[in-house]
Amino acid sequence: MLWDIFCRVIDNFGDIGVCWRLATGLAGRGIEVRLWLDDARALAWMAPEGAPRVQVLSWPESAEHQPGEVVIEAFGCDPPTPFVQRMAQRRPAPVWINLEYLSAEDYVERSHGLRSPQFNGPGAGLDKWFFYPGFTPRTGGLMHALPRPDARRWLAGRGWGPHGNEQVVLLFCYDNPMLPALLRQLEGTPTLLLAAPGAAQQALAQRAAGGLLRGVALPWLTQAEFDTLLQATDLNLVRGEDSFVQAQWSGAPFVWQLYPQHDQAHAAKLQAFLDRFTKTAPMADATPLAALWRAWNGLGPWPERWPAREDWQRACRAWRDQLMIQIDLITQLQGFVDERR
């Protein structure tokens, strides 16, 4: 089979990160994939060697190709009109799927798998299906991560290993007014801070020397290397969607920065995840966790205390273990397509 995946690069590598992971996951199961991108520059460092059975093509060129058996538009990106017209002409018609954004909100379970008949426009006569990733069996699930038991050895091999009793913290974030408060907090504990390119490194460069914090500015890493990094740390501060999901597989404490929205829609999304997390993986005291997550997302003051380390660690592992029980997204996606063919 041939699958087409369309992606517009909007959110600072998050969209392309999800789509590259999906494309390579499908290819690893023997599926030929064409990944259509309007901006492929991030793949130069994210996946410099490419992947077998994955062909990366420029978005405008899609008008010259016939659609495959499956067409996925990531995050409602609307494939080009000429390509959709060819989809409508193809017999049998391709299975057309809109892969939506990840959320823990209740509407995801209600909306997952819904059919959207196309009554007009270039795709008239086709059905579009909504596929929602999620954290429960009534959703499309998540893309799983490979365990990397040698992650700490890999970290040391790159020269980024901790000294003595330092905790290892990854900082991958959007610009955030709470960055100075975070750095001050970390200065009180022996900490190796691994700062990803962008806002994290800018904050680290502006910080006055002092305290028990030692910072390292990371280079751009491939997706596989970044996955290993997430499993080598004691605390992951991550952003967007792809790194957020992968951080959960590490079983280490994590803090999520959502893409900020002017209408504060990210506040409801954040609370929905916290509610689900603390219900599934109860903590002795979840109040500091909620306060930290809200502060990091600009929704409250910086907390006076952080979650107790052992309690937080135990909850994150329990959360990971219940996610592992669920069927992964790629397996569900393949089954979803087979039912509709």
One Martini backbone bead per residue (centre of mass of N, CA, C, O) as a GRO file, in nm:
protein
  341
    1MET     BB    1   0.101   0.033   0.013
    2LEU     BB    2  -0.001   0.384  -0.015
    3TRP     BB    3   0.092   0.673   0.172
    4ASP     BB    4  -0.036   0.999   0.242
    5ILE     BB    5   0.131   1.288   0.395
    6PHE     BB    6   0.019   1.595   0.531
    7CYS     BB    7   0.225   1.899   0.611
    8ARG     BB    8   0.230   2.183   0.812
    9VAL     BB    9   0.471   2.410   0.923
   10ILE     BB   10   0.410   2.578   1.241
   11ASP     BB   11   0.513   2.437   1.537
   12ASN     BB   12   0.821   2.424   1.596
   13PHE     BB   13   0.841   2.097   1.488
   14GLY     BB   14   0.590   1.937   1.585
   15ASP     BB   15   0.449   1.850   1.323
   16ILE     BB   16   0.696   1.712   1.188
   17GLY     BB   17   0.753   1.517   1.418
   18VAL     BB   18   0.492   1.353   1.402
   19CYS     BB   19   0.506   1.281   1.093
   20TRP     BB   20   0.777   1.136   1.097
   21ARG     BB   21   0.698   0.921   1.300
   22LEU     BB   22   0.467   0.806   1.135
   23ALA     BB   23   0.616   0.738   0.873
   24THR     BB   24   0.831   0.545   1.004
   25GLY     BB   25   0.630   0.353   1.139
   26LEU     BB   26   0.498   0.254   0.878
   27ALA     BB   27   0.757   0.168   0.727
   28GLY     BB   28   0.832  -0.052   0.948
   29ARG     BB   29   0.557  -0.214   0.821
   30GLY     BB   30   0.584  -0.189   0.487
   31ILE     BB   31   0.509   0.105   0.410
   32GLU     BB   32   0.448   0.337   0.174
   33VAL     BB   33   0.572   0.684   0.191
   34ARG     BB   34   0.439   1.016   0.150
   35LEU     BB   35   0.587   1.327   0.244
   36TRP     BB   36   0.422   1.636   0.265
   37LEU     BB   37   0.595   1.954   0.249
   38ASP     BB   38   0.634   2.311   0.303
   39ASP     BB   39   0.883   2.244   0.524
   40ALA     BB   40   1.200   2.057   0.537
   41ARG     BB   41   1.442   2.171   0.710
   42ALA     BB   42   1.433   2.003   0.983
   43LEU     BB   43   1.538   1.728   0.855
   44ALA     BB   44   1.845   1.793   0.848
   45TRP     BB   45   1.849   1.716   1.179
   46MET     BB   46   1.620   1.504   1.243
   47ALA     BB   47   1.674   1.335   0.936
   48PRO     BB   48   1.949   1.313   0.748
   49GLU     BB   49   1.902   0.993   0.637
   50GLY     BB   50   1.630   0.922   0.660
   51ALA     BB   51   1.405   0.658   0.522
   52PRO     BB   52   1.280   0.377   0.452
   53ARG     BB   53   0.991   0.423   0.252
   54VAL     BB   54   1.051   0.744   0.259
   55GLN     BB   55   0.908   1.021   0.086
   56VAL     BB   56   1.014   1.349   0.032
   57LEU     BB   57   0.791   1.619  -0.050
   58SER     BB   58   0.673   1.885  -0.213
   59TRP     BB   59   0.376   2.029  -0.201
   60PRO     BB   60   0.334   2.132  -0.507
   61GLU     BB   61   0.387   1.840  -0.642
   62SER     BB   62   0.109   1.695  -0.585
   63ALA     BB   63  -0.040   1.767  -0.863
   64GLU     BB   64   0.140   1.522  -1.020
   65HIS     BB   65  -0.008   1.303  -0.840
   66GLN     BB   66  -0.126   1.006  -0.734
   67PRO     BB   67  -0.306   0.870  -0.511
   68GLY     BB   68  -0.327   0.673  -0.260
   69GLU     BB   69  -0.499   0.465  -0.042
   70VAL     BB   70  -0.390   0.687   0.166
   71VAL     BB   71  -0.497   0.996   0.335
   72ILE     BB   72  -0.316   1.233   0.538
   73GLU     BB   73  -0.418   1.500   0.740
   74ALA     BB   74  -0.252   1.717   0.940
   75PHE     BB   75  -0.429   1.921   1.131
   76GLY     BB   76  -0.611   2.044   0.901
   77CYS     BB   77  -0.429   2.128   0.621
   78ASP     BB   78  -0.529   2.088   0.344
   79PRO     BB   79  -0.502   1.971   0.066
   80PRO     BB   80  -0.457   2.019  -0.244
   81THR     BB   81  -0.691   2.053  -0.479
   82PRO     BB   82  -0.581   1.866  -0.709
   83PHE     BB   83  -0.550   1.619  -0.522
   84VAL     BB   84  -0.847   1.595  -0.433
   85GLN     BB   85  -0.957   1.550  -0.714
   86ARG     BB   86  -0.808   1.279  -0.753
   87MET     BB   87  -0.943   1.138  -0.519
   88ALA     BB   88  -1.236   1.152  -0.644
   89GLN     BB   89  -1.141   0.977  -0.908
   90ARG     BB   90  -1.067   0.740  -0.754
   91ARG     BB   91  -1.046   0.368  -0.804
   92PRO     BB   92  -1.066   0.347  -0.529
   93ALA     BB   93  -1.110   0.535  -0.279
   94PRO     BB   94  -0.954   0.688  -0.050
   95VAL     BB   95  -0.850   0.708   0.270
   96TRP     BB   96  -0.960   0.986   0.466
   97ILE     BB   97  -0.753   1.154   0.712
   98ASN     BB   98  -0.780   1.337   1.018
   99LEU     BB   99  -0.516   1.422   1.211
  100GLU     BB  100  -0.524   1.518   1.526
  101TYR     BB  101  -0.491   1.665   1.808
  102LEU     BB  102  -0.386   1.644   2.126
  103SER     BB  103  -0.612   1.534   2.397
  104ALA     BB  104  -0.791   1.509   2.727
  105GLU     BB  105  -1.054   1.578   2.636
  106ASP     BB  106  -1.380   1.465   2.607
  107TYR     BB  107  -1.432   1.512   2.294
  108VAL     BB  108  -1.245   1.294   2.179
  109GLU     BB  109  -1.424   1.043   2.225
  110ARG     BB  110  -1.666   1.158   2.051
  111SER     BB  111  -1.485   1.219   1.774
  112HIS     BB  112  -1.369   0.959   1.727
  113GLY     BB  113  -1.436   0.831   1.399
  114LEU     BB  114  -1.571   1.038   1.243
  115ARG     BB  115  -1.783   1.130   0.979
  116SER     BB  116  -1.723   1.341   0.669
  117PRO     BB  117  -1.907   1.436   0.430
  118GLN     BB  118  -1.855   1.545   0.089
  119PHE     BB  119  -2.072   1.769  -0.092
  120ASN     BB  120  -1.835   1.967  -0.171
  121GLY     BB  121  -1.601   2.038  -0.377
  122PRO     BB  122  -1.319   1.858  -0.466
  123GLY     BB  123  -1.435   1.610  -0.255
  124ALA     BB  124  -1.687   1.520  -0.371
  125GLY     BB  125  -1.801   1.201  -0.230
  126LEU     BB  126  -1.631   1.194   0.010
  127ASP     BB  127  -1.466   1.072   0.302
  128LYS     BB  128  -1.398   1.200   0.623
  129TRP     BB  129  -1.180   1.114   0.895
  130PHE     BB  130  -1.158   1.118   1.249
  131PHE     BB  131  -0.839   1.118   1.427
  132TYR     BB  132  -0.771   1.067   1.779
  133PRO     BB  133  -0.564   1.111   1.995
  134GLY     BB  134  -0.486   0.947   2.322
  135PHE     BB  135  -0.545   0.815   2.679
  136THR     BB  136  -0.769   0.614   2.575
  137PRO     BB  137  -0.951   0.345   2.442
  138ARG     BB  138  -1.150   0.575   2.289
  139THR     BB  139  -0.897   0.624   2.120
  140GLY     BB  140  -0.598   0.638   1.912
  141GLY     BB  141  -0.370   0.700   2.085
  142LEU     BB  142  -0.014   0.631   2.081
  143MET     BB  143   0.313   0.670   2.015
  144HIS     BB  144   0.556   0.471   2.072
  145ALA     BB  145   0.849   0.379   2.254
  146LEU     BB  146   1.170   0.293   2.271
  147PRO     BB  147   1.367   0.138   2.472
  148ARG     BB  148   1.672   0.292   2.646
  149PRO     BB  149   1.899   0.150   2.856
  150ASP     BB  150   2.163   0.336   2.739
  151ALA     BB  151   2.117   0.645   2.793
  152ARG     BB  152   2.338   0.727   3.002
  153ARG     BB  153   2.575   0.634   2.831
  154TRP     BB  154   2.519   0.822   2.597
  155LEU     BB  155   2.543   1.085   2.755
  156ALA     BB  156   2.838   1.046   2.842
  157GLY     BB  157   2.951   1.013   2.547
  158ARG     BB  158   2.873   1.329   2.486
  159GLY     BB  159   2.948   1.495   2.763
  160TRP     BB  160   2.653   1.497   2.956
  161GLY     BB  161   2.719   1.409   3.229
  162PRO     BB  162   2.702   1.383   3.553
  163HIS     BB  163   2.806   1.526   3.863
  164GLY     BB  164   2.773   1.329   4.092
  165ASN     BB  165   2.451   1.444   4.234
  166GLU     BB  166   2.323   1.530   3.982
  167GLN     BB  167   2.060   1.644   3.823
  168VAL     BB  168   1.876   1.576   3.521
  169VAL     BB  169   1.776   1.845   3.297
  170LEU     BB  170   1.532   1.921   3.060
  171LEU     BB  171   1.512   2.210   2.828
  172PHE     BB  172   1.203   2.256   2.637
  173CYS     BB  173   1.096   2.571   2.499
  174TYR     BB  174   0.931   2.841   2.511
  175ASP     BB  175   0.883   3.139   2.561
  176ASN     BB  176   0.929   3.240   2.919
  177PRO     BB  177   0.875   3.430   3.207
  178MET     BB  178   0.960   3.172   3.406
  179LEU     BB  179   1.265   3.113   3.366
  180PRO     BB  180   1.405   3.257   3.607
  181ALA     BB  181   1.257   3.093   3.827
  182LEU     BB  182   1.361   2.817   3.744
  183LEU     BB  183   1.666   2.871   3.776
  184ARG     BB  184   1.654   2.941   4.075
  185GLN     BB  185   1.545   2.670   4.167
  186LEU     BB  186   1.789   2.493   4.053
  187GLU     BB  187   2.025   2.630   4.225
  188GLY     BB  188   1.949   2.459   4.502
  189THR     BB  189   2.043   2.211   4.316
  190PRO     BB  190   2.218   1.973   4.188
  191THR     BB  191   2.249   2.067   3.835
  192LEU     BB  192   2.189   1.945   3.504
  193LEU     BB  193   2.136   2.157   3.227
  194LEU     BB  194   1.964   2.078   2.927
  195ALA     BB  195   1.968   2.294   2.652
  196ALA     BB  196   1.780   2.374   2.407
  197PRO     BB  197   1.724   2.520   2.140
  198GLY     BB  198   1.650   2.857   2.211
  199ALA     BB  199   1.503   2.974   2.489
  200ALA     BB  200   1.682   2.810   2.682
  201GLN     BB  201   1.960   2.925   2.589
  202GLN     BB  202   1.901   3.221   2.633
  203ALA     BB  203   1.854   3.203   2.939
  204LEU     BB  204   2.131   3.081   3.009
  205ALA     BB  205   2.305   3.320   2.894
  206GLN     BB  206   2.160   3.542   3.099
  207ARG     BB  207   2.272   3.408   3.338
  208ALA     BB  208   2.398   3.427   3.638
  209ALA     BB  209   2.637   3.316   3.813
  210GLY     BB  210   2.545   3.039   4.025
  211GLY     BB  211   2.515   2.802   4.228
  212LEU     BB  212   2.413   2.448   4.137
  213LEU     BB  213   2.416   2.525   3.830
  214ARG     BB  214   2.466   2.337   3.523
  215GLY     BB  215   2.520   2.423   3.185
  216VAL     BB  216   2.401   2.291   2.858
  217ALA     BB  217   2.436   2.334   2.515
  218LEU     BB  218   2.260   2.201   2.271
  219PRO     BB  219   2.229   2.054   1.992
  220TRP     BB  220   2.105   1.936   1.729
  221LEU     BB  221   1.880   1.663   1.715
  222THR     BB  222   1.772   1.384   1.652
  223GLN     BB  223   1.500   1.207   1.714
  224ALA     BB  224   1.647   0.963   1.839
  225GLU     BB  225   1.825   1.126   2.034
  226PHE     BB  226   1.596   1.268   2.187
  227ASP     BB  227   1.468   1.012   2.297
  228THR     BB  228   1.715   0.933   2.463
  229LEU     BB  229   1.731   1.184   2.637
  230LEU     BB  230   1.451   1.148   2.782
  231GLN     BB  231   1.574   0.863   2.918
  232ALA     BB  232   1.832   1.027   3.081
  233THR     BB  233   1.647   1.174   3.285
  234ASP     BB  234   1.484   1.331   3.579
  235LEU     BB  235   1.378   1.587   3.405
  236ASN     BB  236   1.106   1.710   3.186
  237LEU     BB  237   1.089   1.999   2.981
  238VAL     BB  238   0.819   2.041   2.762
  239ARG     BB  239   0.675   2.075   2.428
  240GLY     BB  240   0.390   2.037   2.286
  241GLU     BB  241   0.364   1.701   2.153
  242ASP     BB  242   0.596   1.502   2.094
  243SER     BB  243   0.771   1.542   2.356
  244PHE     BB  244   0.539   1.485   2.550
  245VAL     BB  245   0.495   1.190   2.479
  246GLN     BB  246   0.791   1.087   2.512
  247ALA     BB  247   0.822   1.164   2.815
  248GLN     BB  248   0.616   0.950   2.924
  249TRP     BB  249   0.796   0.692   2.854
  250SER     BB  250   1.027   0.739   3.071
  251GLY     BB  251   0.898   0.788   3.380
  252ALA     BB  252   0.963   1.073   3.429
  253PRO     BB  253   0.941   1.365   3.526
  254PHE     BB  254   0.707   1.622   3.402
  255VAL     BB  255   0.670   1.925   3.196
  256TRP     BB  256   0.414   2.115   3.029
  257GLN     BB  257   0.420   2.319   2.736
  258LEU     BB  258   0.197   2.495   2.583
  259TYR     BB  259   0.059   2.644   2.331
  260PRO     BB  260  -0.014   2.962   2.330
  261GLN     BB  261  -0.338   3.123   2.373
  262HIS     BB  262  -0.532   3.404   2.366
  263ASP     BB  263  -0.808   3.242   2.466
  264GLN     BB  264  -0.707   3.014   2.678
  265ALA     BB  265  -0.736   2.712   2.570
  266HIS     BB  266  -0.489   2.581   2.722
  267ALA     BB  267  -0.616   2.562   3.005
  268ALA     BB  268  -0.818   2.329   2.952
  269LYS     BB  269  -0.608   2.128   2.846
  270LEU     BB  270  -0.438   2.115   3.099
  271GLN     BB  271  -0.658   2.030   3.305
  272ALA     BB  272  -0.739   1.766   3.166
  273PHE     BB  273  -0.472   1.625   3.210
  274LEU     BB  274  -0.443   1.652   3.516
  275ASP     BB  275  -0.700   1.500   3.586
  276ARG     BB  276  -0.620   1.232   3.450
  277PHE     BB  277  -0.351   1.183   3.588
  278THR     BB  278  -0.445   1.194   3.898
  279LYS     BB  279  -0.654   0.964   3.863
  280THR     BB  280  -0.458   0.737   3.752
  281ALA     BB  281  -0.200   0.878   3.928
  282PRO     BB  282  -0.187   0.905   4.234
  283MET     BB  283  -0.114   1.146   4.484
  284ALA     BB  284  -0.050   1.256   4.789
  285ASP     BB  285   0.030   1.551   4.645
  286ALA     BB  286  -0.099   1.752   4.370
  287THR     BB  287  -0.078   2.059   4.413
  288PRO     BB  288   0.215   2.130   4.319
  289LEU     BB  289   0.183   2.029   4.031
  290ALA     BB  290  -0.042   2.218   3.936
  291ALA     BB  291   0.111   2.482   4.005
  292LEU     BB  292   0.351   2.438   3.817
  293TRP     BB  293   0.201   2.405   3.548
  294ARG     BB  294   0.054   2.676   3.557
  295ALA     BB  295   0.298   2.861   3.578
  296TRP     BB  296   0.448   2.759   3.315
  297ASN     BB  297   0.163   2.863   3.156
  298GLY     BB  298   0.061   3.147   3.278
  299LEU     BB  299  -0.174   3.059   3.529
  300GLY     BB  300   0.032   3.141   3.767
  301PRO     BB  301   0.218   3.133   4.028
  302TRP     BB  302   0.495   3.061   4.173
  303PRO     BB  303   0.574   2.806   4.359
  304GLU     BB  304   0.681   2.725   4.682
  305ARG     BB  305   0.646   2.418   4.589
  306TRP     BB  306   0.729   2.102   4.501
  307PRO     BB  307   0.709   1.802   4.424
  308ALA     BB  308   0.761   1.508   4.543
  309ARG     BB  309   0.979   1.308   4.402
  310GLU     BB  310   0.872   1.016   4.463
  311ASP     BB  311   0.574   1.073   4.400
  312TRP     BB  312   0.618   1.166   4.108
  313GLN     BB  313   0.763   0.918   4.000
  314ARG     BB  314   0.540   0.711   4.063
  315ALA     BB  315   0.319   0.843   3.886
  316CYS     BB  316   0.469   0.833   3.610
  317ARG     BB  317   0.492   0.523   3.600
  318ALA     BB  318   0.192   0.459   3.621
  319TRP     BB  319   0.111   0.610   3.368
  320ARG     BB  320   0.286   0.457   3.167
  321ASP     BB  321   0.172   0.171   3.223
  322GLN     BB  322  -0.122   0.237   3.123
  323LEU     BB  323  -0.041   0.317   2.833
  324MET     BB  324   0.087   0.038   2.746
  325ILE     BB  325  -0.188  -0.119   2.732
  326GLN     BB  326  -0.249   0.032   2.493
  327ILE     BB  327  -0.307   0.081   2.176
  328ASP     BB  328  -0.141   0.193   1.932
  329LEU     BB  329  -0.172   0.421   1.681
  330ILE     BB  330  -0.075   0.258   1.431
  331THR     BB  331  -0.248   0.010   1.473
  332GLN     BB  332  -0.519   0.162   1.472
  333LEU     BB  333  -0.489   0.293   1.195
  334GLN     BB  334  -0.477   0.034   1.030
  335GLY     BB  335  -0.754  -0.075   1.121
  336PHE     BB  336  -0.921   0.165   1.027
  337VAL     BB  337  -0.853   0.135   0.726
  338ASP     BB  338  -0.945  -0.159   0.678
  339GLU     BB  339  -1.251  -0.106   0.746
  340ARG     BB  340  -1.268   0.127   0.495
  341ARG     BB  341  -1.187  -0.072   0.240
   0.00000   0.00000   0.00000
